[in-house]
Amino acid sequence: MTRTTYRCTCGALLEFKQDLEKESRVTTPSWKCTDCGTPVPGKIAEKVRHQHPS
């Protein structure tokens, strides 16, 4: 299985759940970059949040 990564506009490489911050004030989960708070596209965030460093 290939690993999903996403390069945020701030330059941060998002690879693992720890790199995402959940925005809980909305009914549908949305995710942001932990470094800058930029929203991450939903499909990408769902894949990244299931990855754990090994």
Kinemage of the C-alpha trace (Angstrom):
@kinemage 1
@onewidth
@group {chain A} dominant
@subgroup {mainchain}
@vectorlist {calphas} color= white
{ca met a 1} P 0.000 0.000 0.000
{ca thr a 2} L 1.388 3.386 -0.937
{ca arg a 3} L 1.714 6.157 1.575
{ca thr a 4} L -0.246 9.365 0.971
{ca thr a 5} L 1.550 12.645 1.522
{ca tyr a 6} L 0.443 16.227 1.001
{ca arg a 7} L 2.563 19.369 0.720
{ca cys a 8} L 0.803 22.267 2.455
{ca thr a 9} L 1.017 25.792 1.072
{ca cys a 10} L 3.292 26.667 4.026
{ca gly a 11} L 5.759 24.000 2.876
{ca ala a 12} L 5.005 21.420 5.579
{ca leu a 13} L 4.852 17.787 4.457
{ca leu a 14} L 1.757 16.117 5.917
{ca glu a 15} L 2.258 12.366 6.250
{ca phe a 16} L 0.699 11.262 9.528
{ca lys a 17} L -2.291 11.917 11.764
{ca gln a 18} L -0.036 13.996 14.022
{ca asp a 19} L 0.422 16.462 11.150
{ca leu a 20} L -3.309 17.235 11.061
{ca glu a 21} L -5.527 19.185 13.426
{ca lys a 22} L -9.243 18.417 13.524
{ca glu a 23} L -11.629 21.354 13.394
{ca ser a 24} L -14.404 20.231 15.736
{ca arg a 25} L -16.825 23.134 15.584
{ca val a 26} L -18.418 21.905 12.367
{ca thr a 27} L -20.740 18.940 11.858
{ca thr a 28} L -18.603 17.369 9.128
{ca pro a 29} L -15.004 16.739 10.152
{ca ser a 30} L -12.518 19.075 8.543
{ca trp a 31} L -8.770 19.005 8.916
{ca lys a 32} L -6.059 21.654 9.033
{ca cys a 33} L -2.277 21.718 8.870
{ca thr a 34} L -0.872 21.811 12.415
{ca asp a 35} L 1.893 24.216 11.370
{ca cys a 36} L -0.163 26.997 9.785
{ca gly a 37} L -3.869 26.111 10.108
{ca thr a 38} L -4.507 25.931 6.352
{ca pro a 39} L -7.431 23.616 5.483
{ca val a 40} L -6.428 20.274 3.963
{ca pro a 41} L -8.649 18.729 1.238
{ca gly a 42} L -11.003 16.149 2.768
{ca lys a 43} L -9.990 13.107 0.696
{ca ile a 44} L -6.308 13.719 1.354
{ca ala a 45} L -6.864 14.282 5.081
{ca glu a 46} L -8.891 11.074 5.425
{ca lys a 47} L -6.043 9.058 3.898
{ca val a 48} L -3.293 10.829 5.863
{ca arg a 49} L -5.081 10.565 9.212
{ca his a 50} L -5.095 6.755 9.015
{ca gln a 51} L -1.293 6.608 8.662
{ca his a 52} L 0.935 6.159 11.672
{ca pro a 53} L 4.716 6.415 11.826
{ca ser a 54} L 6.330 3.044 12.326
